[in-house]
Amino acid sequence: KALPPKRALVWAHHQLFRRDEVIRLGAEVLQRDPDDITLALTVAASLTIRGMETEAGDLLEKLLQAEKVQETLSLKIDVLGELANLRRDTRQWKASENALTEVIAMLDRPELTVLGWSPDRLKKWKAEALERVGRLRVEQNNLEGALESYRQARAVDQVESARLGLLLGNVLARQGRQKEALEKLAEYLTTKPSGLDGYELWITLRRQQGQDKRLLDELTAFAAADPVNANLGILLARQRAQYGNWTGAEAACLQAFRTIPSPESARVLIDLWWNQPDKGPASFIAFLDSCVTEPENTQLSGIPAFPGQAAGNQATDKSQARQLSLALQEDPVRLRELLTFATRALSPAGEGASPKPGAVEMNQSPWKPMTLQLLGRWALELRSFSEAVVLHRALLSLRGADRDVRFAGRISFAEVLVQDHRYDEASRVVREALAESKPGQERVQTRLWLAGILSQMKENERALEQVDLAEAEAPEHLLHRTQISRARVVAEAGRPEESLAILAKLREKLLGLEDRRNAALTSFYILDKLKRLAEADKELEALLQIDPNDAQVCNALSYSWSERNMRLDEAERLIRRCLKNEEEEQRQGKRDTGDRTGWSPHPSASYVDTLGWVFYRQGKLDQALRELDRALALPGGDDPEIWEHRGDILNALNRRVEAISSWRRALVQLETIPHHSKASRRNILVEKLRPGEATPAPPKR
C-alpha cells in the first residue's frame, strides 16, 4: 500500500520495457501523488509508445497544473513541448499550436539566460517553434497566419532562415501567388538542398506559367551548381526525357550515376537506353564492360555475383556494375534481350560446337572476360542454357587469358551443364578444371564436385576414388567436408546405413556452422529416403533453431510435411517465410551459390512449387494451380516434378485431359534426360497415365 515500493516497481518495469505495467502502476501512484513529475513523464512516454497519444496528452495537461511545474520555467517549457508533439500526432492542430505559442512567449523570459541557456540556443529554439506553428497553421488552412509565423521565424534567426523559403513558397503557391513563391524558392534553392521538394515545386510553378523551356535551362543550372546531388541529376534526366531530349537525359543520368551509383539512377539509365533505338543492350554492355575490374583472385565457388567484387561484400558494395546488374535483373524481359544480343554479337560456331580453331586473341574480344562470365551467370539464372553455353565457350576460347580466368570459366561452365542435366559434358569440363587447379582448397573442392557429378551418373566407384584423393590432399580444415561428400556418395551407392554411420562419427567432432548444416541436410535426405521421417524432421528443426530464416531448410521441411499431409498451417508459414527471405536477399543482391552435388538445388521455382503443393494438401485447389503455373513461368520451372504436381492438381479439379498433358510432359523429360535426379518418379508417372487410373483429390482438413 505504501507509495515507495510501487514507485520502485514502476522504474523496474520501465527498465525491462514492460510498458503496460508502467502505465498501470504509474496511474496508481499518480492518483495519490499527482506532483511526481518525473514519473508522470515516464508514464506519458509509455502511453505514447503504446499508441495512446490522446491519454498521454491528457496526462501532461494535468501535469501542467502541478505547482512545481508552474514554478519551474524550464520544466514547464519541456512539458509544453511534449504536449505540443502529442497533440500534433493526434491531429489536434489548434491545441498543439496553443502549446507552442506558450513556449514561444516563455523563451523571451530573461531568467532563462540566468539559468544558463545561451542566447543563441534560445534564438534557434524560438525560430524552430515559430516554424512549427507555421506548419500547424497550414494544416488548419490558415495560410496568412502561416506566412506571418514563417516571417517571424526568419526575423528571429537569419542564419537558419533560408530553408524557410520552401515553406513560404508552398504557402504562397497554394494562394496562387506564383511570382512571390518563386522568389522565396530561389532563396531556398541557393542553399543547394539535398532533398527534391523545392525543385519539384519549382517545376510545378514554371509549368503553370507555361515556361517549359526556361524550366529546363534553370534545372540545368541548378544541377551544374550542385554536381554532387545525384537525385537532382536524375530529376533533370527525367525532365529532359519528357521533352524528348534523350541525349541530354542520358548525359545527366550518367553523371548522377557516376556520382552515386544508386538503384534509382541505374533504373533510370536502363530505361533511357532501352527507349532509344539501337541503344538498349549495346549501351548497357559497353558501359558495364567499362566499369568491370578484374579480380586478382577468383573464388572457387564460381564468378563473383558482380564484377570486381570479392566474396562476402555483396550487401555493402555500391559499385556501378553491381547497381546496373541488380536493376537489370528486376526486368527479365530486358535481360533476355541483352543475352540474345550478346550471343549474336559473339557469332559462335554453334551451341553444341567446339570453340573455333582460330579463336580471337583476348585483346580482340568484344568484352572483358569478367563481363562474359557475368553474362553467362545471368543466362544460367534464367535457365537460358543455350545462351549460357555460347557465352562460356566464348570465354574459354580466348587466348591469353590467365589461369584464374580459365579456371573460373570452366567451373561456371560446368555448373551450367549440371543444371541442364548434361552430366557427361560437365564431368569432362570439371576434369579440365581439375588439371589446372591449384593444390590445396581449390583442388580439393574441385575433386569433391567431380565426385558429386559422377555419383549422379551412378559411377559411384569413380566418385569414391575422387573423394579418397580429395581426403588425401585436403588441409585439416577441409577434412570434415570430404567426409560429408563421402557420406553422400555412399548413400547414392545404396548404402544409407553406412552413410549415416559416417555422419554420426563426424558429428562427434566440433564442427563449424557450415559443416554442421551440410551434415544435417545430408542426414535429412538419407533419413527421408529411408522413411524414418520423425528423425528426418528433427534434423531440420534443429537447423531452424540455429537460423529460423534458412530458406533451404524452410522449404525442405515445409515440403516434407505437406507430402505427409501434416502440420499444414506450419508448413504454409514456413514456405511463406522462405519466399519472403529469398525476395529480400534478391533485393539486396545476395547470391546463394547452392550445393553443386545436386542434393539441394532449390531454385525459386521449387519454393513456389512447395507453396502450391501445401495449398493442394489443404484442399485449396484453385490457389494451388495458380502457384504451380507461377512456378512453371519462373527460371527453372520447366521441371518434371513441377509438371507432375500440376497434373495432380488438375486431376483433382476433374480436368483429366489437361492433367494427362502435364504428366506426359514430366515423363518425357525424365525419359529424355539421362541420370535425371528425379528419375525415380518415372514408374509413378506411368501408373498415373494408365487408362482409368486417377489420382484421388487431396483430403480435406
KEFI-338232 format. One record per residue (C-alpha): residue in one letter; y, x, z. Coordinates in steps of 0.02 Angstrom, whole numbers, padded with zeros to 5 digits, always signed. Layout:
REM KEFI-338232
aYXZ/...
***
This chain:
REM KEFI-338232
k+00000+00000+00000/a+00116+00149+00026/l+00225+00198-00121/p+00197+00388-00121/p+00010+00378-00165/k+00044+00255-00304/r+00187+00362-00369/a+00072+00513-00368/l-00060+00415-00463/v+00067+00371-00597/w+00103+00555-00626/a-00083+00596-00629/h-00116+00461-00760/h+00035+00521-00858/q-00036+00698-00866/l-00202+00626-00927/f-00114+00519-01061/r-00178+00357-00982/r-00032+00252-01041/d-00098+00083-00984/e-00121+00145-00805/v+00053+00222-00807/i+00125+00054-00860/r+00026-00048-00733/l+00053+00062-00580/g+00230+00109-00630/a+00279-00076-00636/e+00212-00099-00459/v+00311+00050-00393/l+00471+00000-00485/q+00460-00176-00416/r+00482-00103-00241/d+00590+00046-00289/p+00694-00001-00444/d+00807+00152-00423/d+00667+00279-00461/i+00750+00338-00622/t+00625+00472-00673/l+00479+00353-00651/a+00568+00215-00748/l+00599+00334-00895/t+00416+00385-00892/v+00355+00205-00894/a+00478+00165-01035/a+00407+00310-01136/s+00229+00245-01110/l+00282+00069-01162/t+00360+00141-01321/i+00202+00238-01363/r+00102+00078-01342/g+00217-00010-01467/m+00304-00113-01333/e+00482-00061-01379/t+00560-00226-01325/e+00487-00213-01149/a+00540-00030-01140/g+00718-00079-01188/d+00722-00217-01058/l+00667-00090-00926/l+00808+00027-00974/e+00933-00117-00967/k+00882-00144-00786/l+00890+00042-00753/l+01072+00046-00811/q+01116-00067-00665/a+01049+00058-00539/e+01185+00131-00429/k+01131+00311-00459/v+01139+00288-00649/q+01312+00210-00638/e+01373+00355-00531/t+01296+00494-00637/l+01384+00508-00805/s+01259+00623-00891/l+01113+00514-00835/k+01198+00357-00898/i+01226+00439-01069/d+01040+00485-01079/v+00983+00308-01034/l+01104+00228-01157/g+01045+00346-01294/e+00863+00298-01266/l+00910+00114-01258/a+01003+00129-01425/n+00848+00203-01506/l+00734+00067-01439/r+00849-00074-01494/r+00862+00005-01666/d+00673+00018-01680/t+00658-00169-01642/r+00796-00208-01770/q+00918-00265-01636/w+01061-00184-01731/k+01206-00253-01629/a+01127-00208-01462/s+01095-00032-01524/e+01275-00018-01587/n+01342-00077-01418/a+01242+00056-01325/l+01304+00193-01441/t+01483+00131-01428/e+01473+00154-01239/v+01404+00330-01265/i+01547+00374-01384/a+01677+00316-01257/m+01597+00420-01119/l+01588+00579-01225/d+01778+00589-01214/r+01774+00595-01024/p+01848+00762-00962/e+01724+00778-00818/l+01583+00817-00941/t+01661+00987-00977/v+01668+01017-00790/l+01481+00983-00784/g+01454+01125-00908/w+01446+01032-01076/s+01537+01134-01207/p+01674+01051-01312/d+01583+01099-01473/r+01424+01017-01412/l+01516+00858-01363/k+01604+00854-01531/k+01441+00864-01627/w+01362+00729-01518/k+01509+00613-01545/a+01505+00639-01734/e+01317+00604-01738/a+01340+00447-01631/l+01478+00383-01747/e+01367+00416-01897/r+01227+00316-01816/v+01347+00174-01782/g+01393+00176-01966/r+01210+00159-02015/l+01187+00014-01894/r+01339-00075-01967/v+01267-00054-02142/e+01110-00142-02080/q+01221-00284-02020/n+01311-00286-02189/n+01473-00238-02102/l+01524-00118-02240/e+01706-00099-02191/g+01654-00061-02014/a+01529+00067-02078/l+01663+00153-02183/e+01777+00162-02032/s+01639+00236-01925/y+01595+00368-02056/r+01779+00415-02074/q+01794+00435-01887/a+01641+00548-01888/r+01719+00657-02024/a+01879+00669-01924/v+01786+00723-01767/d+01681+00861-01849/q+01746+00928-02015/v+01616+01067-02023/e+01466+00950-02022/s+01551+00806-02113/a+01501+00848-02294/r+01333+00759-02277/l+01427+00601-02229/g+01486+00594-02408/l+01316+00524-02456/l+01330+00385-02327/l+01507+00344-02380/g+01454+00348-02562/n+01315+00225-02528/v+01432+00103-02440/l+01566+00116-02573/a+01436+00092-02710/r+01374-00067-02625/q+01554-00129-02627/g+01567-00092-02814/r+01696+00047-02788/q+01612+00168-02908/k+01754+00292-02929/e+01778+00316-02743/a+01589+00327-02718/l+01577+00466-02847/e+01717+00562-02762/k+01628+00558-02594/l+01462+00601-02676/a+01541+00750-02764/e+01594+00818-02594/y+01417+00795-02531/l+01334+00875-02682/t+01438+01032-02664/t+01331+01069-02511/k+01177+01086-02625/p+01067+00965-02527/s+00879+00988-02539/g+00849+00800-02549/l+00873+00698-02706/d+00956+00542-02633/g+01130+00597-02681/y+01081+00649-02857/e+00988+00486-02887/l+01139+00385-02829/w+01247+00490-02946/i+01131+00444-03091/t+01140+00260-03047/l+01329+00259-03040/r+01353+00355-03203/r+01235+00237-03293/q+01329+00088-03225/q+01483+00166-03304/g+01391+00194-03468/q+01421+00383-03461/d+01243+00441-03500/k+01289+00599-03597/r+01410+00654-03463/l+01272+00621-03336/l+01153+00746-03419/d+01290+00879-03426/e+01328+00854-03242/l+01145+00860-03191/t+01126+01021-03291/a+01275+01094-03196/f+01204+01039-03029/a+01035+01120-03069/a+01119+01281-03128/a+01218+01290-02965/d+01059+01268-02861/p+00918+01355-02957/v+00801+01362-02806/n+00798+01171-02789/a+00636+01137-02884/n+00646+00949-02853/l+00817+00944-02937/g+00743+01036-03087/i+00605+00905-03100/l+00735+00766-03091/l+00833+00848-03232/a+00675+00866-03336/r+00634+00681-03316/q+00810+00628-03362/r+00809+00737-03519/a+00639+00667-03569/q+00706+00489-03553/y+00835+00532-03686/g+00707+00617-03800/n+00761+00796-03764/w+00583+00861-03745/t+00626+01044-03768/g+00761+01037-03635/a+00649+00938-03520/e+00510+01066-03537/a+00630+01211-03503/a+00696+01127-03345/c+00522+01087-03281/l+00458+01262-03318/q+00599+01336-03216/a+00562+01218-03072/f+00375+01254-03083/r+00402+01442-03081/t+00520+01425-02933/i+00398+01323-02829/p+00228+01284-02907/s+00203+01110-02835/p+00082+00969-02882/e+00228+00861-02939/s+00305+00991-03054/a+00131+01029-03126/r+00101+00845-03167/v+00271+00826-03250/l+00244+00985-03351/i+00075+00924-03413/d+00149+00754-03459/l+00287+00840-03558/w+00162+00948-03654/w+00049+00803-03696/n+00194+00693-03752/q+00246+00821-03883/p+00149+00827-04048/d+00032+00977-04067/k+00079+01045-03897/g-00032+00975-03759/p-00192+01079-03746/a-00120+01230-03839/s+00031+01245-03725/f-00073+01216-03569/i-00199+01353-03608/a-00065+01475-03664/f+00033+01452-03503/l-00123+01455-03395/d-00180+01616-03479/s-00009+01694-03448/c-00020+01669-03260/v-00202+01719-03240/t-00230+01877-03139/e-00400+01958-03150/p-00480+01979-02978/e-00529+02154-02925/n-00698+02096-02861/t-00786+01940-02924/q-00884+01841-02794/l-01070+01814-02823/s-01052+01627-02796/g-00978+01614-02970/i-00799+01621-03029/p-00662+01578-02906/a-00603+01398-02913/f-00437+01462-02980/p-00393+01624-03071/g-00344+01771-02964/q-00386+01680-02804/a-00501+01757-02676/a-00638+01653-02597/g-00582+01555-02444/n-00399+01537-02493/q-00414+01378-02595/a-00323+01268-02470/t-00169+01380-02449/d-00147+01467-02617/k+00007+01399-02708/s-00013+01493-02871/q+00043+01419-03035/a-00134+01424-03104/r-00201+01330-02954/q-00073+01191-02963/l-00095+01170-03150/s-00283+01164-03129/l-00277+01031-02993/a-00153+00925-03090/l-00257+00926-03249/q-00418+00888-03155/e-00338+00725-03099/d-00344+00670-03282/p-00522+00684-03353/v-00467+00619-03524/r-00342+00758-03550/l-00464+00883-03477/r-00593+00835-03608/e-00461+00852-03744/l-00424+01026-03678/l-00607+01078-03681/t-00629+01010-03858/f-00476+01108-03915/a-00539+01267-03831/t-00714+01260-03906/r-00644+01226-04080/a-00521+01370-04064/l-00664+01488-04021/s-00761+01439-04180/p-00930+01494-04112/a-01088+01509-04215/g-01151+01350-04132/e-01202+01286-03962/g-01380+01347-03975/a-01343+01507-04069/s-01335+01684-04003/p-01168+01773-03999/k-01106+01828-04169/p-01157+02007-04216/g-00976+02054-04249/a-00908+01997-04081/v-00722+02014-04061/e-00650+02154-03957/m-00584+02098-03788/n-00403+02127-03840/q-00432+02014-03990/s-00493+01870-03884/p-00375+01719-03885/w-00379+01713-03694/k-00419+01821-03545/p-00599+01822-03478/m-00545+01731-03319/t-00469+01593-03424/l-00633+01572-03518/q-00725+01568-03352/l-00610+01434-03285/l-00630+01327-03441/g-00817+01348-03428/r-00813+01291-03247/w-00717+01134-03293/a-00841+01096-03431/l-00981+01112-03304/e-00895+00997-03179/l-00876+00866-03315/r-01059+00893-03364/s-00998+00937-03539/f-01142+01058-03561/s-01118+01094-03746/e-00936+01147-03718/a-00986+01246-03563/v-01117+01342-03662/v-00994+01382-03802/l-00864+01445-03679/h-00987+01554-03583/r-01062+01626-03743/a-00886+01670-03799/l-00856+01756-03633/l-01017+01856-03642/s-00985+01906-03823/l-00827+02001-03775/r-00841+02188-03797/g-00756+02299-03673/a-00766+02176-03528/d-00805+02264-03365/r-00966+02240-03268/d-00894+02117-03141/v-00835+02000-03280/r-01003+02007-03369/f-01100+01980-03209/a-00993+01831-03153/g-01004+01759-03328/r-01194+01767-03328/i-01205+01689-03154/s-01090+01547-03207/f-01184+01526-03372/a-01349+01514-03280/e-01276+01379-03169/v-01233+01279-03325/l-01410+01296-03390/v-01489+01248-03224/q-01386+01090-03210/d-01434+01049-03390/h-01618+01073-03339/r-01639+01220-03459/y-01735+01324-03334/d-01817+01443-03457/e-01649+01497-03527/a-01573+01502-03353/s-01709+01618-03289/r-01678+01735-03437/v-01490+01740-03404/v-01515+01772-03217/r-01634+01915-03259/e-01497+01990-03366/a-01376+01972-03221/l-01506+02048-03105/a-01522+02201-03217/e-01338+02243-03195/s-01314+02181-03016/k-01254+02298-02880/p-01378+02348-02743/g-01357+02253-02582/q-01297+02075-02558/e-01262+02044-02742/r-01437+02091-02798/v-01523+02003-02653/q-01436+01838-02685/t-01470+01851-02872/r-01656+01876-02838/l-01658+01726-02722/w-01575+01618-02853/l-01702+01676-02982/a-01840+01632-02858/g-01770+01456-02842/i-01768+01432-03031/l-01946+01499-03050/s-02003+01384-02910/q-01926+01236-03002/m-02028+01289-03154/k-02186+01289-03044/e-02204+01477-03065/n-02224+01497-02878/e-02312+01667-02876/r-02174+01746-02978/a-02047+01660-02866/l-02129+01734-02711/e-02126+01906-02793/q-01937+01892-02809/v-01923+01837-02627/d-02028+01988-02573/l-01917+02105-02672/a-01761+02023-02601/e-01827+02041-02424/a-01866+02225-02452/e-01689+02258-02517/a-01593+02141-02401/p-01469+02205-02272/e-01507+02142-02099/h-01379+02000-02104/l-01466+01925-02258/l-01645+01928-02193/h-01629+01751-02124/r-01578+01689-02296/t-01731+01769-02377/q-01843+01680-02252/i-01763+01512-02291/s-01793+01544-02476/r-01973+01591-02439/a-01997+01427-02346/r-01930+01329-02495/v-02041+01417-02621/v-02194+01396-02510/a-02156+01211-02491/e-02140+01191-02680/a-02307+01279-02697/g-02387+01135-02600/r-02399+01219-02428/p-02273+01120-02324/e-02351+01156-02154/e-02341+01343-02188/s-02160+01319-02240/l-02118+01227-02079/a-02201+01366-01979/i-02090+01496-02066/l-01936+01394-02023/a-01991+01365-01843/k-02014+01552-01817/l-01847+01587-01897/r-01757+01461-01787/e-01815+01551-01631/k-01686+01684-01677/l-01499+01675-01655/l-01436+01605-01822/g-01261+01584-01888/l-01197+01411-01930/e-01232+01426-02116/d-01411+01486-02090/r-01441+01351-01959/r-01379+01220-02081/n-01485+01283-02226/a-01640+01294-02116/a-01613+01116-02051/l-01586+01046-02226/t-01742+01132-02290/s-01842+01061-02143/f-01772+00888-02179/y-01827+00888-02362/i-02001+00950-02316/l-02024+00826-02174/d-01959+00687-02286/k-02092+00726-02416/l-02224+00728-02278/k-02162+00555-02221/r-02125+00625-02048/l-01966+00526-02054/a-01916+00522-01870/e-01922+00712-01864/a-01827+00722-02028/d-01689+00611-01959/k-01671+00721-01805/e-01635+00871-01915/l-01488+00785-01998/e-01424+00701-01841/a-01418+00872-01757/l-01314+00939-01902/l-01193+00793-01886/q-01167+00839-01704/i-01102+01007-01767/d-01000+00938-01913/p-00983+00748-01924/n-00895+00766-02093/d-01030+00867-02183/a-01035+00769-02346/q-01208+00827-02400/v-01285+00783-02232/c-01197+00613-02225/n-01262+00572-02399/a-01441+00629-02364/l-01455+00532-02201/s-01374+00376-02273/y-01492+00376-02421/s-01643+00409-02310/w-01602+00259-02200/s-01568+00147-02349/e-01735+00194-02427/r-01820+00133-02268/n-01708-00021-02254/m-01649+00027-02080/r-01483+00056-01991/l-01394-00005-02147/d-01223-00030-02065/e-01227+00150-02003/a-01287+00207-02174/e-01138+00123-02255/r-01016+00203-02132/l-01093+00375-02164/i-01084+00367-02353/r-00906+00298-02350/r-00856+00443-02238/c-00942+00561-02359/l-00845+00492-02508/k-00680+00496-02412/n-00706+00678-02361/e-00754+00727-02538/e-00597+00644-02605/e-00492+00740-02479/e-00574+00906-02525/q-00545+00868-02708/r-00363+00833-02671/q-00345+00998-02578/g-00431+01094-02718/k-00580+01147-02614/r-00741+01177-02711/d-00918+01168-02646/t-01024+01293-02742/g-01180+01197-02695/d-01357+01261-02674/r-01422+01341-02833/t-01604+01321-02789/g-01598+01139-02841/w-01639+01070-02669/s-01474+00983-02639/p-01356+00972-02787/h-01273+00806-02735/p-01126+00789-02854/s-01004+00646-02835/a-01110+00530-02941/s-01251+00547-02816/y-01138+00496-02672/v-01079+00341-02765/d-01261+00302-02809/t-01305+00309-02624/l-01167+00184-02582/g-01234+00069-02718/w-01411+00087-02651/v-01353+00042-02475/f-01271-00115-02545/y-01435-00155-02635/r-01532-00143-02472/q-01402-00254-02389/g-01428-00385-02523/k-01252-00362-02594/l-01314-00352-02772/d-01150-00376-02866/q-01066-00240-02764/a-01218-00129-02788/l-01213-00148-02977/r-01027-00106-02982/e-01058+00055-02886/l-01205+00105-02997/d-01101+00077-03153/r-00963+00182-03075/a-01088+00320-03036/l-01152+00321-03214/a-00975+00346-03279/l-00946+00498-03168/p-00989+00678-03216/g-01173+00700-03175/g-01202+00513-03178/d-01321+00516-03327/d-01467+00545-03209/p-01640+00465-03211/e-01634+00416-03028/i-01467+00325-03052/w-01534+00237-03207/e-01689+00185-03110/h-01583+00117-02967/r-01477+00020-03091/g-01636-00055-03164/d-01697-00108-02992/i-01532-00196-02955/l-01530-00285-03124/n-01710-00340-03097/a-01662-00411-02927/l-01524-00507-03016/n-01656-00580-03135/r-01583-00482-03282/r-01753-00415-03334/v-01709-00361-03511/e-01564-00253-03451/a-01672-00185-03311/i-01806-00129-03434/s-01673-00042-03538/s-01613+00057-03386/w-01790+00102-03331/r-01832+00162-03507/r-01676+00270-03508/a-01735+00351-03347/l-01912+00376-03411/v-01854+00455-03575/q-01751+00582-03478/l-01899+00628-03367/e-02017+00646-03515/t-01899+00749-03624/i-01836+00871-03490/p-01970+00994-03433/h-01976+01036-03247/h-01856+00896-03202/s-01825+00895-03013/k-01864+00707-03009/a-02020+00711-03118/s-02121+00631-02977/r-02036+00465-03019/r-02120+00457-03190/n-02276+00359-03137/i-02171+00237-03036/l-02063+00200-03187/v-02217+00175-03297/e-02279+00044-03173/k-02111-00045-03172/l-02115-00056-03362/r-02287-00136-03371/p-02279-00315-03438/g-02272-00440-03297/e-02226-00310-03167/a-02064-00337-03073/t-01978-00259-02927/p-01950-00383-02785/a-01774-00421-02731/p-01715-00321-02581/p-01750-00401-02412/k-01605-00492-02334/r-01548-00438-02164/
***
